Amino acid sequence: MRKVIVVGTGYVGTVTAACMAWLGQEVVGVDVDPVRAGQLDCGQLPFFEPYLDELLREALAKGRLSFTSQLGATVGADFVFLCVGTPPGEGGVPDMSQVETAVRSVAPHLKAGAIIVDKSTVPVGSGDWVRTTVEDALPRSHPGRFAVVSNPEFLREGSAVEDFLHPDRIVLGGESPSLEEVARLYEPVLSQDFVGGRPHRRPHLVSMTLASAEMTKYAANAFLATKISFANEMANICELVGADARQVLPAIGMDRRIGRGFLGHGLGWGGSCFGKDVTALVATGLDYGYEASILRATVQVNEYQRAAAIRKLQAWLKVLKGKRIGVLGLAFKAGTDDLRDSAALDIVHRLIHNGAVVTAYDPAVKDLGEHHVTGLRLARDPYDVADRADALLVATDWPEFASLDLARLAVRMSGRYVLDGRGVLDVAAASAAGLAVGGFGW
Ligand code: UGA
């Protein structure tokens, strides 16, 4: 059995470690934070992710998975997965300090022939930089044989286990024979030969150069963000010319060349990845003398959508100061409690800045933690949010908002305007309940 080490037990690292171990590998997750490592070792997840706790507990119980903060555990590893964070640094350029610390700490324990697999989202060229950084940090006695492979992740929060076990493709960047060795680790996923596997829908294995794999990660996220911004731009034009984006966008999505996914219009994209990666790609372009104008526009349109929400509320309420506004949803998307770059939270900030009295409810967010907003009241349920509200905003696409008792909501409100920023409400039913629904793109 080959020994797999996963350095960094954030979102990507924990999913990778748990899924690999569940599929049969022997895996040790390493984190600098002993408390986090200790909790994970006891089967406690530091974040919410569907199905992950079951996999984690099963792999721990089978003795294939453990977590530690001791780097000594990396001794003898055949594969070292780098899954540490690369948060945005100055000018949007990813901050590589965690990657640097990780590789410098791992180098003294690296066995000859080990493969460093980079899963952290790093700017193009980082694989080579990792190689030289490790070379410089290797002990004199080391024969210098090791390889670096890029293996970008395409995990979505809220469906990360599904995305890991049933991906569309596995991308590997580097050279032979290390590429084939990493591919062998993914054998169960590639063949879909595991309980619950889907042998009729096997993923593609795509091998390429290091730089191409690193670029593929950025290009994928940039395309998805651009597709959403494109949908929003079409919706904005629809609104002006009297067309209905709810009809137009699904109709273009039926063309297989375009595809139905990521055409959901409204408040736009958020989360910890799209904004960071698009900005990083713009910065990379500039480093090489290229102005990435489409990507800049992608960000600009996304920013416009958030401002448009404020304008729509203002157009109905006239003055925001002193008005009670209820916000349904705070997470950056449904299925997660993640508040990073959440459009909902950004809009809450702007409303409060404009003097509105804001109450919010999110099924998964009970405590704002480091995202605390002074003046924001968290409500018990959606009806509590509606209490005496002059207007409501649906800001996250939680499915449960689609089945709200609209009459009950209307009775609790002082006003009757509901701005549906995610297109989840049944407009006819809401109108029948006496609500005036506003939206995007119609
Ligand atoms: C995204 C990518 O989808 C993953 O493939 C990638 O691995 C991940 O980033 C990453 O780089 O780690 P994630 O940020 O979890 O995953 O969320 P998405 O499901 O992609 O949604 C991103 C944002 O776009 C959310 O705010 C969502 O509400 C918004 N969105 C999504 C729309 O506004 N419209 C849509 O049609 C789809």
Residues whose N, C-alpha, C, O or C-beta is under 5 A from the ligand:
A	BS01	UGA	E153 F154 L155 R156 E157 I228 G261 F262 L263 G264 H265 G268 W269 G270 G271 C273 F332 K333
